[in-house]
Amino acid sequence: MFLELLIIITIMAVANCLSTLKTIFVSKKFLQPVYLIVFVDAVIFAIVISKVVATEQGLYYVFAFALGKSMGVFLGGIVESKAALGLLETSVYFNDKIKMSSIADQLRSAGYSVNTVVAFGFSGRKRYVVETTLKRRDLKSFSSFVESQNGKEPTMVVKEINNVYGNLKENI
């Protein structure tokens, strides 16, 4: 019985991991893998639920089922953060125009799509903004690069992007 419970926990963790990824893929509009994930998830669910209902020690199996589902959400979050799917737009704010221009040029040389904007902050002081579109998995290296060039952690706003049209998409 212990081995069966462990198998149910493991299977449900995998199934719910898939289910969590399905939700993430749908929200990011990556629909191709969703069809297969839903099919596999449904088959696993049907097999496990029949085992849970058919046994005399149902309470143990229900607990194993619930524990596996909880573990699956945790695992799904880990897998999703490692995959880091999607696009981001970052806005990095500077007070120094020369530093902003230098970093913007270095980012362009590194292959990033970069826009620079003049904005106005507290009391109308000029602020310089470097806007960049990048893959979500590149955010850490991008942040490290900007921080190393700036000498300290810059003010940075990060937004998720649903889609990109035109030539920019080819460069990302």
Chimera marker file (.cmm) of the C-alpha trace (Angstrom):
<marker_set name="trace">
<marker id="1" x="0.000" y="0.000" z="0.000" r="1" g="1" b="0" radius="0.5"/>
<marker id="2" x="2.849" y="2.439" z="0.841" r="1" g="1" b="0" radius="0.5"/>
<marker id="3" x="4.357" y="1.960" z="-2.616" r="1" g="1" b="0" radius="0.5"/>
<marker id="4" x="0.974" y="2.589" z="-4.258" r="1" g="1" b="0" radius="0.5"/>
<marker id="5" x="0.565" y="5.809" z="-2.254" r="1" g="1" b="0" radius="0.5"/>
<marker id="6" x="4.028" y="6.965" z="-3.261" r="1" g="1" b="0" radius="0.5"/>
<marker id="7" x="3.236" y="6.203" z="-6.909" r="1" g="1" b="0" radius="0.5"/>
<marker id="8" x="0.005" y="8.211" z="-6.690" r="1" g="1" b="0" radius="0.5"/>
<marker id="9" x="1.835" y="11.162" z="-5.124" r="1" g="1" b="0" radius="0.5"/>
<marker id="10" x="4.481" y="11.060" z="-7.854" r="1" g="1" b="0" radius="0.5"/>
<marker id="11" x="1.997" y="10.657" z="-10.693" r="1" g="1" b="0" radius="0.5"/>
<marker id="12" x="-0.209" y="13.459" z="-9.395" r="1" g="1" b="0" radius="0.5"/>
<marker id="13" x="2.797" y="15.736" z="-8.936" r="1" g="1" b="0" radius="0.5"/>
<marker id="14" x="3.730" y="15.190" z="-12.576" r="1" g="1" b="0" radius="0.5"/>
<marker id="15" x="0.123" y="15.589" z="-13.736" r="1" g="1" b="0" radius="0.5"/>
<marker id="16" x="-0.427" y="18.782" z="-11.802" r="1" g="1" b="0" radius="0.5"/>
<marker id="17" x="2.929" y="20.119" z="-12.954" r="1" g="1" b="0" radius="0.5"/>
<marker id="18" x="1.645" y="19.606" z="-16.496" r="1" g="1" b="0" radius="0.5"/>
<marker id="19" x="-1.633" y="21.257" z="-15.578" r="1" g="1" b="0" radius="0.5"/>
<marker id="20" x="0.184" y="24.274" z="-14.148" r="1" g="1" b="0" radius="0.5"/>
<marker id="21" x="2.277" y="24.540" z="-17.308" r="1" g="1" b="0" radius="0.5"/>
<marker id="22" x="-0.912" y="24.266" z="-19.370" r="1" g="1" b="0" radius="0.5"/>
<marker id="23" x="-2.345" y="27.281" z="-17.574" r="1" g="1" b="0" radius="0.5"/>
<marker id="24" x="0.872" y="29.244" z="-18.086" r="1" g="1" b="0" radius="0.5"/>
<marker id="25" x="1.056" y="28.306" z="-21.774" r="1" g="1" b="0" radius="0.5"/>
<marker id="26" x="-2.560" y="29.348" z="-22.348" r="1" g="1" b="0" radius="0.5"/>
<marker id="27" x="-2.006" y="32.682" z="-20.596" r="1" g="1" b="0" radius="0.5"/>
<marker id="28" x="1.064" y="33.330" z="-22.768" r="1" g="1" b="0" radius="0.5"/>
<marker id="29" x="-0.753" y="32.112" z="-25.899" r="1" g="1" b="0" radius="0.5"/>
<marker id="30" x="1.605" y="29.148" z="-26.557" r="1" g="1" b="0" radius="0.5"/>
<marker id="31" x="-1.200" y="26.810" z="-27.592" r="1" g="1" b="0" radius="0.5"/>
<marker id="32" x="0.580" y="23.988" z="-29.471" r="1" g="1" b="0" radius="0.5"/>
<marker id="33" x="1.854" y="22.102" z="-26.396" r="1" g="1" b="0" radius="0.5"/>
<marker id="34" x="-1.438" y="22.608" z="-24.545" r="1" g="1" b="0" radius="0.5"/>
<marker id="35" x="-3.363" y="20.023" z="-26.578" r="1" g="1" b="0" radius="0.5"/>
<marker id="36" x="-0.963" y="17.203" z="-25.706" r="1" g="1" b="0" radius="0.5"/>
<marker id="37" x="-0.694" y="18.312" z="-22.074" r="1" g="1" b="0" radius="0.5"/>
<marker id="38" x="-4.487" y="18.267" z="-21.639" r="1" g="1" b="0" radius="0.5"/>
<marker id="39" x="-4.727" y="14.776" z="-23.132" r="1" g="1" b="0" radius="0.5"/>
<marker id="40" x="-1.959" y="13.344" z="-20.929" r="1" g="1" b="0" radius="0.5"/>
<marker id="41" x="-3.360" y="15.099" z="-17.861" r="1" g="1" b="0" radius="0.5"/>
<marker id="42" x="-6.849" y="13.688" z="-18.498" r="1" g="1" b="0" radius="0.5"/>
<marker id="43" x="-5.546" y="10.122" z="-18.918" r="1" g="1" b="0" radius="0.5"/>
<marker id="44" x="-3.507" y="10.352" z="-15.720" r="1" g="1" b="0" radius="0.5"/>
<marker id="45" x="-6.423" y="11.843" z="-13.820" r="1" g="1" b="0" radius="0.5"/>
<marker id="46" x="-8.811" y="9.091" z="-14.965" r="1" g="1" b="0" radius="0.5"/>
<marker id="47" x="-6.378" y="6.328" z="-13.974" r="1" g="1" b="0" radius="0.5"/>
<marker id="48" x="-5.575" y="7.792" z="-10.565" r="1" g="1" b="0" radius="0.5"/>
<marker id="49" x="-9.137" y="8.738" z="-9.653" r="1" g="1" b="0" radius="0.5"/>
<marker id="50" x="-10.332" y="5.224" z="-10.461" r="1" g="1" b="0" radius="0.5"/>
<marker id="51" x="-7.666" y="3.884" z="-8.069" r="1" g="1" b="0" radius="0.5"/>
<marker id="52" x="-8.651" y="6.370" z="-5.352" r="1" g="1" b="0" radius="0.5"/>
<marker id="53" x="-12.359" y="5.523" z="-5.585" r="1" g="1" b="0" radius="0.5"/>
<marker id="54" x="-11.946" y="1.745" z="-5.936" r="1" g="1" b="0" radius="0.5"/>
<marker id="55" x="-9.912" y="1.091" z="-2.808" r="1" g="1" b="0" radius="0.5"/>
<marker id="56" x="-10.988" y="0.438" z="0.775" r="1" g="1" b="0" radius="0.5"/>
<marker id="57" x="-8.305" y="2.724" z="2.216" r="1" g="1" b="0" radius="0.5"/>
<marker id="58" x="-9.742" y="5.658" z="0.270" r="1" g="1" b="0" radius="0.5"/>
<marker id="59" x="-8.733" y="8.293" z="2.812" r="1" g="1" b="0" radius="0.5"/>
<marker id="60" x="-5.029" y="7.482" z="2.390" r="1" g="1" b="0" radius="0.5"/>
<marker id="61" x="-5.372" y="7.608" z="-1.374" r="1" g="1" b="0" radius="0.5"/>
<marker id="62" x="-7.278" y="10.898" z="-1.244" r="1" g="1" b="0" radius="0.5"/>
<marker id="63" x="-4.492" y="12.353" z="0.910" r="1" g="1" b="0" radius="0.5"/>
<marker id="64" x="-1.842" y="11.040" z="-1.514" r="1" g="1" b="0" radius="0.5"/>
<marker id="65" x="-3.851" y="12.499" z="-4.422" r="1" g="1" b="0" radius="0.5"/>
<marker id="66" x="-4.044" y="15.945" z="-2.752" r="1" g="1" b="0" radius="0.5"/>
<marker id="67" x="-0.385" y="15.908" z="-1.710" r="1" g="1" b="0" radius="0.5"/>
<marker id="68" x="0.654" y="15.029" z="-5.267" r="1" g="1" b="0" radius="0.5"/>
<marker id="69" x="-1.431" y="17.870" z="-6.691" r="1" g="1" b="0" radius="0.5"/>
<marker id="70" x="0.155" y="20.355" z="-4.271" r="1" g="1" b="0" radius="0.5"/>
<marker id="71" x="3.641" y="19.158" z="-5.128" r="1" g="1" b="0" radius="0.5"/>
<marker id="72" x="2.764" y="19.463" z="-8.824" r="1" g="1" b="0" radius="0.5"/>
<marker id="73" x="1.978" y="23.163" z="-8.507" r="1" g="1" b="0" radius="0.5"/>
<marker id="74" x="5.333" y="23.697" z="-6.809" r="1" g="1" b="0" radius="0.5"/>
<marker id="75" x="7.165" y="21.721" z="-9.516" r="1" g="1" b="0" radius="0.5"/>
<marker id="76" x="5.253" y="23.516" z="-12.275" r="1" g="1" b="0" radius="0.5"/>
<marker id="77" x="6.425" y="26.858" z="-10.899" r="1" g="1" b="0" radius="0.5"/>
<marker id="78" x="10.033" y="25.674" z="-10.894" r="1" g="1" b="0" radius="0.5"/>
<marker id="79" x="9.802" y="24.354" z="-14.463" r="1" g="1" b="0" radius="0.5"/>
<marker id="80" x="8.139" y="27.556" z="-15.657" r="1" g="1" b="0" radius="0.5"/>
<marker id="81" x="10.766" y="29.777" z="-14.062" r="1" g="1" b="0" radius="0.5"/>
<marker id="82" x="13.539" y="27.692" z="-15.666" r="1" g="1" b="0" radius="0.5"/>
<marker id="83" x="11.843" y="27.807" z="-19.082" r="1" g="1" b="0" radius="0.5"/>
<marker id="84" x="11.215" y="31.576" z="-18.689" r="1" g="1" b="0" radius="0.5"/>
<marker id="85" x="8.950" y="31.816" z="-21.715" r="1" g="1" b="0" radius="0.5"/>
<marker id="86" x="7.780" y="35.134" z="-23.053" r="1" g="1" b="0" radius="0.5"/>
<marker id="87" x="8.942" y="38.631" z="-23.799" r="1" g="1" b="0" radius="0.5"/>
<marker id="88" x="9.595" y="41.582" z="-21.530" r="1" g="1" b="0" radius="0.5"/>
<marker id="89" x="9.913" y="45.292" z="-21.969" r="1" g="1" b="0" radius="0.5"/>
<marker id="90" x="12.278" y="47.020" z="-19.585" r="1" g="1" b="0" radius="0.5"/>
<marker id="91" x="12.555" y="50.710" z="-18.856" r="1" g="1" b="0" radius="0.5"/>
<marker id="92" x="15.776" y="51.711" z="-17.109" r="1" g="1" b="0" radius="0.5"/>
<marker id="93" x="15.950" y="55.217" z="-15.660" r="1" g="1" b="0" radius="0.5"/>
<marker id="94" x="19.083" y="57.392" z="-15.468" r="1" g="1" b="0" radius="0.5"/>
<marker id="95" x="19.839" y="60.896" z="-14.255" r="1" g="1" b="0" radius="0.5"/>
<marker id="96" x="22.977" y="61.180" z="-16.402" r="1" g="1" b="0" radius="0.5"/>
<marker id="97" x="22.487" y="61.609" z="-20.168" r="1" g="1" b="0" radius="0.5"/>
<marker id="98" x="26.033" y="60.472" z="-21.025" r="1" g="1" b="0" radius="0.5"/>
<marker id="99" x="25.718" y="57.279" z="-18.984" r="1" g="1" b="0" radius="0.5"/>
<marker id="100" x="22.293" y="56.582" z="-20.543" r="1" g="1" b="0" radius="0.5"/>
<marker id="101" x="23.650" y="57.088" z="-24.053" r="1" g="1" b="0" radius="0.5"/>
<marker id="102" x="26.671" y="54.879" z="-23.399" r="1" g="1" b="0" radius="0.5"/>
<marker id="103" x="24.588" y="52.014" z="-21.991" r="1" g="1" b="0" radius="0.5"/>
<marker id="104" x="22.040" y="52.335" z="-24.805" r="1" g="1" b="0" radius="0.5"/>
<marker id="105" x="24.792" y="52.060" z="-27.415" r="1" g="1" b="0" radius="0.5"/>
<marker id="106" x="26.350" y="49.069" z="-25.661" r="1" g="1" b="0" radius="0.5"/>
<marker id="107" x="22.966" y="47.333" z="-25.515" r="1" g="1" b="0" radius="0.5"/>
<marker id="108" x="22.448" y="47.988" z="-29.232" r="1" g="1" b="0" radius="0.5"/>
<marker id="109" x="25.890" y="46.525" z="-29.941" r="1" g="1" b="0" radius="0.5"/>
<marker id="110" x="24.905" y="43.449" z="-27.930" r="1" g="1" b="0" radius="0.5"/>
<marker id="111" x="21.871" y="42.980" z="-30.214" r="1" g="1" b="0" radius="0.5"/>
<marker id="112" x="19.095" y="44.411" z="-28.067" r="1" g="1" b="0" radius="0.5"/>
<marker id="113" x="16.359" y="46.582" z="-29.494" r="1" g="1" b="0" radius="0.5"/>
<marker id="114" x="16.732" y="49.900" z="-27.666" r="1" g="1" b="0" radius="0.5"/>
<marker id="115" x="14.796" y="53.159" z="-27.544" r="1" g="1" b="0" radius="0.5"/>
<marker id="116" x="15.842" y="56.190" z="-25.522" r="1" g="1" b="0" radius="0.5"/>
<marker id="117" x="13.375" y="58.692" z="-24.130" r="1" g="1" b="0" radius="0.5"/>
<marker id="118" x="13.673" y="61.935" z="-22.197" r="1" g="1" b="0" radius="0.5"/>
<marker id="119" x="11.250" y="62.066" z="-19.276" r="1" g="1" b="0" radius="0.5"/>
<marker id="120" x="10.704" y="64.442" z="-16.421" r="1" g="1" b="0" radius="0.5"/>
<marker id="121" x="10.849" y="63.347" z="-12.779" r="1" g="1" b="0" radius="0.5"/>
<marker id="122" x="10.447" y="65.044" z="-9.432" r="1" g="1" b="0" radius="0.5"/>
<marker id="123" x="10.347" y="68.870" z="-9.673" r="1" g="1" b="0" radius="0.5"/>
<marker id="124" x="10.631" y="68.619" z="-13.465" r="1" g="1" b="0" radius="0.5"/>
<marker id="125" x="14.189" y="67.239" z="-13.415" r="1" g="1" b="0" radius="0.5"/>
<marker id="126" x="15.190" y="65.518" z="-16.622" r="1" g="1" b="0" radius="0.5"/>
<marker id="127" x="15.385" y="61.737" z="-16.509" r="1" g="1" b="0" radius="0.5"/>
<marker id="128" x="16.658" y="59.537" z="-19.304" r="1" g="1" b="0" radius="0.5"/>
<marker id="129" x="14.965" y="56.240" z="-20.066" r="1" g="1" b="0" radius="0.5"/>
<marker id="130" x="16.393" y="53.266" z="-21.948" r="1" g="1" b="0" radius="0.5"/>
<marker id="131" x="13.576" y="51.013" z="-23.186" r="1" g="1" b="0" radius="0.5"/>
<marker id="132" x="14.511" y="47.497" z="-24.273" r="1" g="1" b="0" radius="0.5"/>
<marker id="133" x="12.559" y="44.460" z="-25.452" r="1" g="1" b="0" radius="0.5"/>
<marker id="134" x="14.081" y="41.104" z="-24.523" r="1" g="1" b="0" radius="0.5"/>
<marker id="135" x="13.357" y="37.454" z="-23.869" r="1" g="1" b="0" radius="0.5"/>
<marker id="136" x="12.303" y="36.720" z="-20.317" r="1" g="1" b="0" radius="0.5"/>
<marker id="137" x="15.139" y="34.226" z="-19.884" r="1" g="1" b="0" radius="0.5"/>
<marker id="138" x="17.631" y="37.049" z="-20.604" r="1" g="1" b="0" radius="0.5"/>
<marker id="139" x="16.412" y="39.320" z="-17.796" r="1" g="1" b="0" radius="0.5"/>
<marker id="140" x="19.072" y="38.296" z="-15.252" r="1" g="1" b="0" radius="0.5"/>
<marker id="141" x="21.979" y="38.826" z="-17.625" r="1" g="1" b="0" radius="0.5"/>
<marker id="142" x="20.430" y="42.081" z="-18.857" r="1" g="1" b="0" radius="0.5"/>
<marker id="143" x="20.012" y="43.351" z="-15.284" r="1" g="1" b="0" radius="0.5"/>
<marker id="144" x="23.564" y="42.329" z="-14.384" r="1" g="1" b="0" radius="0.5"/>
<marker id="145" x="24.919" y="44.104" z="-17.463" r="1" g="1" b="0" radius="0.5"/>
<marker id="146" x="23.055" y="47.343" z="-16.743" r="1" g="1" b="0" radius="0.5"/>
<marker id="147" x="24.029" y="47.207" z="-13.069" r="1" g="1" b="0" radius="0.5"/>
<marker id="148" x="27.704" y="46.629" z="-13.897" r="1" g="1" b="0" radius="0.5"/>
<marker id="149" x="27.720" y="49.592" z="-16.275" r="1" g="1" b="0" radius="0.5"/>
<marker id="150" x="25.830" y="51.849" z="-13.903" r="1" g="1" b="0" radius="0.5"/>
<marker id="151" x="27.842" y="50.973" z="-10.796" r="1" g="1" b="0" radius="0.5"/>
<marker id="152" x="24.712" y="50.378" z="-8.737" r="1" g="1" b="0" radius="0.5"/>
<marker id="153" x="21.261" y="48.858" z="-9.052" r="1" g="1" b="0" radius="0.5"/>
<marker id="154" x="19.324" y="51.125" z="-11.429" r="1" g="1" b="0" radius="0.5"/>
<marker id="155" x="15.651" y="51.984" z="-11.278" r="1" g="1" b="0" radius="0.5"/>
<marker id="156" x="14.118" y="49.478" z="-13.683" r="1" g="1" b="0" radius="0.5"/>
<marker id="157" x="10.511" y="48.768" z="-14.618" r="1" g="1" b="0" radius="0.5"/>
<marker id="158" x="9.774" y="45.391" z="-16.214" r="1" g="1" b="0" radius="0.5"/>
<marker id="159" x="6.528" y="44.618" z="-18.074" r="1" g="1" b="0" radius="0.5"/>
<marker id="160" x="5.351" y="41.457" z="-19.802" r="1" g="1" b="0" radius="0.5"/>
<marker id="161" x="4.575" y="41.706" z="-23.514" r="1" g="1" b="0" radius="0.5"/>
<marker id="162" x="1.871" y="39.617" z="-25.165" r="1" g="1" b="0" radius="0.5"/>
<marker id="163" x="3.120" y="39.929" z="-28.718" r="1" g="1" b="0" radius="0.5"/>
<marker id="164" x="5.478" y="41.809" z="-30.997" r="1" g="1" b="0" radius="0.5"/>
<marker id="165" x="4.856" y="42.662" z="-34.641" r="1" g="1" b="0" radius="0.5"/>
<marker id="166" x="7.231" y="43.682" z="-37.395" r="1" g="1" b="0" radius="0.5"/>
<marker id="167" x="11.010" y="43.501" z="-37.685" r="1" g="1" b="0" radius="0.5"/>
<marker id="168" x="11.535" y="43.563" z="-33.946" r="1" g="1" b="0" radius="0.5"/>
<marker id="169" x="10.209" y="39.996" z="-33.582" r="1" g="1" b="0" radius="0.5"/>
<marker id="170" x="13.008" y="38.642" z="-35.800" r="1" g="1" b="0" radius="0.5"/>
<marker id="171" x="15.660" y="40.100" z="-33.491" r="1" g="1" b="0" radius="0.5"/>
<marker id="172" x="14.226" y="38.636" z="-30.300" r="1" g="1" b="0" radius="0.5"/>
<link id1="1" id2="2" r="1" g="1" b="0" radius="0.2"/>
<link id1="2" id2="3" r="1" g="1" b="0" radius="0.2"/>
<link id1="3" id2="4" r="1" g="1" b="0" radius="0.2"/>
<link id1="4" id2="5" r="1" g="1" b="0" radius="0.2"/>
<link id1="5" id2="6" r="1" g="1" b="0" radius="0.2"/>
<link id1="6" id2="7" r="1" g="1" b="0" radius="0.2"/>
<link id1="7" id2="8" r="1" g="1" b="0" radius="0.2"/>
<link id1="8" id2="9" r="1" g="1" b="0" radius="0.2"/>
<link id1="9" id2="10" r="1" g="1" b="0" radius="0.2"/>
<link id1="10" id2="11" r="1" g="1" b="0" radius="0.2"/>
<link id1="11" id2="12" r="1" g="1" b="0" radius="0.2"/>
<link id1="12" id2="13" r="1" g="1" b="0" radius="0.2"/>
<link id1="13" id2="14" r="1" g="1" b="0" radius="0.2"/>
<link id1="14" id2="15" r="1" g="1" b="0" radius="0.2"/>
<link id1="15" id2="16" r="1" g="1" b="0" radius="0.2"/>
<link id1="16" id2="17" r="1" g="1" b="0" radius="0.2"/>
<link id1="17" id2="18" r="1" g="1" b="0" radius="0.2"/>
<link id1="18" id2="19" r="1" g="1" b="0" radius="0.2"/>
<link id1="19" id2="20" r="1" g="1" b="0" radius="0.2"/>
<link id1="20" id2="21" r="1" g="1" b="0" radius="0.2"/>
<link id1="21" id2="22" r="1" g="1" b="0" radius="0.2"/>
<link id1="22" id2="23" r="1" g="1" b="0" radius="0.2"/>
<link id1="23" id2="24" r="1" g="1" b="0" radius="0.2"/>
<link id1="24" id2="25" r="1" g="1" b="0" radius="0.2"/>
<link id1="25" id2="26" r="1" g="1" b="0" radius="0.2"/>
<link id1="26" id2="27" r="1" g="1" b="0" radius="0.2"/>
<link id1="27" id2="28" r="1" g="1" b="0" radius="0.2"/>
<link id1="28" id2="29" r="1" g="1" b="0" radius="0.2"/>
<link id1="29" id2="30" r="1" g="1" b="0" radius="0.2"/>
<link id1="30" id2="31" r="1" g="1" b="0" radius="0.2"/>
<link id1="31" id2="32" r="1" g="1" b="0" radius="0.2"/>
<link id1="32" id2="33" r="1" g="1" b="0" radius="0.2"/>
<link id1="33" id2="34" r="1" g="1" b="0" radius="0.2"/>
<link id1="34" id2="35" r="1" g="1" b="0" radius="0.2"/>
<link id1="35" id2="36" r="1" g="1" b="0" radius="0.2"/>
<link id1="36" id2="37" r="1" g="1" b="0" radius="0.2"/>
<link id1="37" id2="38" r="1" g="1" b="0" radius="0.2"/>
<link id1="38" id2="39" r="1" g="1" b="0" radius="0.2"/>
<link id1="39" id2="40" r="1" g="1" b="0" radius="0.2"/>
<link id1="40" id2="41" r="1" g="1" b="0" radius="0.2"/>
<link id1="41" id2="42" r="1" g="1" b="0" radius="0.2"/>
<link id1="42" id2="43" r="1" g="1" b="0" radius="0.2"/>
<link id1="43" id2="44" r="1" g="1" b="0" radius="0.2"/>
<link id1="44" id2="45" r="1" g="1" b="0" radius="0.2"/>
<link id1="45" id2="46" r="1" g="1" b="0" radius="0.2"/>
<link id1="46" id2="47" r="1" g="1" b="0" radius="0.2"/>
<link id1="47" id2="48" r="1" g="1" b="0" radius="0.2"/>
<link id1="48" id2="49" r="1" g="1" b="0" radius="0.2"/>
<link id1="49" id2="50" r="1" g="1" b="0" radius="0.2"/>
<link id1="50" id2="51" r="1" g="1" b="0" radius="0.2"/>
<link id1="51" id2="52" r="1" g="1" b="0" radius="0.2"/>
<link id1="52" id2="53" r="1" g="1" b="0" radius="0.2"/>
<link id1="53" id2="54" r="1" g="1" b="0" radius="0.2"/>
<link id1="54" id2="55" r="1" g="1" b="0" radius="0.2"/>
<link id1="55" id2="56" r="1" g="1" b="0" radius="0.2"/>
<link id1="56" id2="57" r="1" g="1" b="0" radius="0.2"/>
<link id1="57" id2="58" r="1" g="1" b="0" radius="0.2"/>
<link id1="58" id2="59" r="1" g="1" b="0" radius="0.2"/>
<link id1="59" id2="60" r="1" g="1" b="0" radius="0.2"/>
<link id1="60" id2="61" r="1" g="1" b="0" radius="0.2"/>
<link id1="61" id2="62" r="1" g="1" b="0" radius="0.2"/>
<link id1="62" id2="63" r="1" g="1" b="0" radius="0.2"/>
<link id1="63" id2="64" r="1" g="1" b="0" radius="0.2"/>
<link id1="64" id2="65" r="1" g="1" b="0" radius="0.2"/>
<link id1="65" id2="66" r="1" g="1" b="0" radius="0.2"/>
<link id1="66" id2="67" r="1" g="1" b="0" radius="0.2"/>
<link id1="67" id2="68" r="1" g="1" b="0" radius="0.2"/>
<link id1="68" id2="69" r="1" g="1" b="0" radius="0.2"/>
<link id1="69" id2="70" r="1" g="1" b="0" radius="0.2"/>
<link id1="70" id2="71" r="1" g="1" b="0" radius="0.2"/>
<link id1="71" id2="72" r="1" g="1" b="0" radius="0.2"/>
<link id1="72" id2="73" r="1" g="1" b="0" radius="0.2"/>
<link id1="73" id2="74" r="1" g="1" b="0" radius="0.2"/>
<link id1="74" id2="75" r="1" g="1" b="0" radius="0.2"/>
<link id1="75" id2="76" r="1" g="1" b="0" radius="0.2"/>
<link id1="76" id2="77" r="1" g="1" b="0" radius="0.2"/>
<link id1="77" id2="78" r="1" g="1" b="0" radius="0.2"/>
<link id1="78" id2="79" r="1" g="1" b="0" radius="0.2"/>
<link id1="79" id2="80" r="1" g="1" b="0" radius="0.2"/>
<link id1="80" id2="81" r="1" g="1" b="0" radius="0.2"/>
<link id1="81" id2="82" r="1" g="1" b="0" radius="0.2"/>
<link id1="82" id2="83" r="1" g="1" b="0" radius="0.2"/>
<link id1="83" id2="84" r="1" g="1" b="0" radius="0.2"/>
<link id1="84" id2="85" r="1" g="1" b="0" radius="0.2"/>
<link id1="85" id2="86" r="1" g="1" b="0" radius="0.2"/>
<link id1="86" id2="87" r="1" g="1" b="0" radius="0.2"/>
<link id1="87" id2="88" r="1" g="1" b="0" radius="0.2"/>
<link id1="88" id2="89" r="1" g="1" b="0" radius="0.2"/>
<link id1="89" id2="90" r="1" g="1" b="0" radius="0.2"/>
<link id1="90" id2="91" r="1" g="1" b="0" radius="0.2"/>
<link id1="91" id2="92" r="1" g="1" b="0" radius="0.2"/>
<link id1="92" id2="93" r="1" g="1" b="0" radius="0.2"/>
<link id1="93" id2="94" r="1" g="1" b="0" radius="0.2"/>
<link id1="94" id2="95" r="1" g="1" b="0" radius="0.2"/>
<link id1="95" id2="96" r="1" g="1" b="0" radius="0.2"/>
<link id1="96" id2="97" r="1" g="1" b="0" radius="0.2"/>
<link id1="97" id2="98" r="1" g="1" b="0" radius="0.2"/>
<link id1="98" id2="99" r="1" g="1" b="0" radius="0.2"/>
<link id1="99" id2="100" r="1" g="1" b="0" radius="0.2"/>
<link id1="100" id2="101" r="1" g="1" b="0" radius="0.2"/>
<link id1="101" id2="102" r="1" g="1" b="0" radius="0.2"/>
<link id1="102" id2="103" r="1" g="1" b="0" radius="0.2"/>
<link id1="103" id2="104" r="1" g="1" b="0" radius="0.2"/>
<link id1="104" id2="105" r="1" g="1" b="0" radius="0.2"/>
<link id1="105" id2="106" r="1" g="1" b="0" radius="0.2"/>
<link id1="106" id2="107" r="1" g="1" b="0" radius="0.2"/>
<link id1="107" id2="108" r="1" g="1" b="0" radius="0.2"/>
<link id1="108" id2="109" r="1" g="1" b="0" radius="0.2"/>
<link id1="109" id2="110" r="1" g="1" b="0" radius="0.2"/>
<link id1="110" id2="111" r="1" g="1" b="0" radius="0.2"/>
<link id1="111" id2="112" r="1" g="1" b="0" radius="0.2"/>
<link id1="112" id2="113" r="1" g="1" b="0" radius="0.2"/>
<link id1="113" id2="114" r="1" g="1" b="0" radius="0.2"/>
<link id1="114" id2="115" r="1" g="1" b="0" radius="0.2"/>
<link id1="115" id2="116" r="1" g="1" b="0" radius="0.2"/>
<link id1="116" id2="117" r="1" g="1" b="0" radius="0.2"/>
<link id1="117" id2="118" r="1" g="1" b="0" radius="0.2"/>
<link id1="118" id2="119" r="1" g="1" b="0" radius="0.2"/>
<link id1="119" id2="120" r="1" g="1" b="0" radius="0.2"/>
<link id1="120" id2="121" r="1" g="1" b="0" radius="0.2"/>
<link id1="121" id2="122" r="1" g="1" b="0" radius="0.2"/>
<link id1="122" id2="123" r="1" g="1" b="0" radius="0.2"/>
<link id1="123" id2="124" r="1" g="1" b="0" radius="0.2"/>
<link id1="124" id2="125" r="1" g="1" b="0" radius="0.2"/>
<link id1="125" id2="126" r="1" g="1" b="0" radius="0.2"/>
<link id1="126" id2="127" r="1" g="1" b="0" radius="0.2"/>
<link id1="127" id2="128" r="1" g="1" b="0" radius="0.2"/>
<link id1="128" id2="129" r="1" g="1" b="0" radius="0.2"/>
<link id1="129" id2="130" r="1" g="1" b="0" radius="0.2"/>
<link id1="130" id2="131" r="1" g="1" b="0" radius="0.2"/>
<link id1="131" id2="132" r="1" g="1" b="0" radius="0.2"/>
<link id1="132" id2="133" r="1" g="1" b="0" radius="0.2"/>
<link id1="133" id2="134" r="1" g="1" b="0" radius="0.2"/>
<link id1="134" id2="135" r="1" g="1" b="0" radius="0.2"/>
<link id1="135" id2="136" r="1" g="1" b="0" radius="0.2"/>
<link id1="136" id2="137" r="1" g="1" b="0" radius="0.2"/>
<link id1="137" id2="138" r="1" g="1" b="0" radius="0.2"/>
<link id1="138" id2="139" r="1" g="1" b="0" radius="0.2"/>
<link id1="139" id2="140" r="1" g="1" b="0" radius="0.2"/>
<link id1="140" id2="141" r="1" g="1" b="0" radius="0.2"/>
<link id1="141" id2="142" r="1" g="1" b="0" radius="0.2"/>
<link id1="142" id2="143" r="1" g="1" b="0" radius="0.2"/>
<link id1="143" id2="144" r="1" g="1" b="0" radius="0.2"/>
<link id1="144" id2="145" r="1" g="1" b="0" radius="0.2"/>
<link id1="145" id2="146" r="1" g="1" b="0" radius="0.2"/>
<link id1="146" id2="147" r="1" g="1" b="0" radius="0.2"/>
<link id1="147" id2="148" r="1" g="1" b="0" radius="0.2"/>
<link id1="148" id2="149" r="1" g="1" b="0" radius="0.2"/>
<link id1="149" id2="150" r="1" g="1" b="0" radius="0.2"/>
<link id1="150" id2="151" r="1" g="1" b="0" radius="0.2"/>
<link id1="151" id2="152" r="1" g="1" b="0" radius="0.2"/>
<link id1="152" id2="153" r="1" g="1" b="0" radius="0.2"/>
<link id1="153" id2="154" r="1" g="1" b="0" radius="0.2"/>
<link id1="154" id2="155" r="1" g="1" b="0" radius="0.2"/>
<link id1="155" id2="156" r="1" g="1" b="0" radius="0.2"/>
<link id1="156" id2="157" r="1" g="1" b="0" radius="0.2"/>
<link id1="157" id2="158" r="1" g="1" b="0" radius="0.2"/>
<link id1="158" id2="159" r="1" g="1" b="0" radius="0.2"/>
<link id1="159" id2="160" r="1" g="1" b="0" radius="0.2"/>
<link id1="160" id2="161" r="1" g="1" b="0" radius="0.2"/>
<link id1="161" id2="162" r="1" g="1" b="0" radius="0.2"/>
<link id1="162" id2="163" r="1" g="1" b="0" radius="0.2"/>
<link id1="163" id2="164" r="1" g="1" b="0" radius="0.2"/>
<link id1="164" id2="165" r="1" g="1" b="0" radius="0.2"/>
<link id1="165" id2="166" r="1" g="1" b="0" radius="0.2"/>
<link id1="166" id2="167" r="1" g="1" b="0" radius="0.2"/>
<link id1="167" id2="168" r="1" g="1" b="0" radius="0.2"/>
<link id1="168" id2="169" r="1" g="1" b="0" radius="0.2"/>
<link id1="169" id2="170" r="1" g="1" b="0" radius="0.2"/>
<link id1="170" id2="171" r="1" g="1" b="0" radius="0.2"/>
<link id1="171" id2="172" r="1" g="1" b="0" radius="0.2"/>
</marker_set>
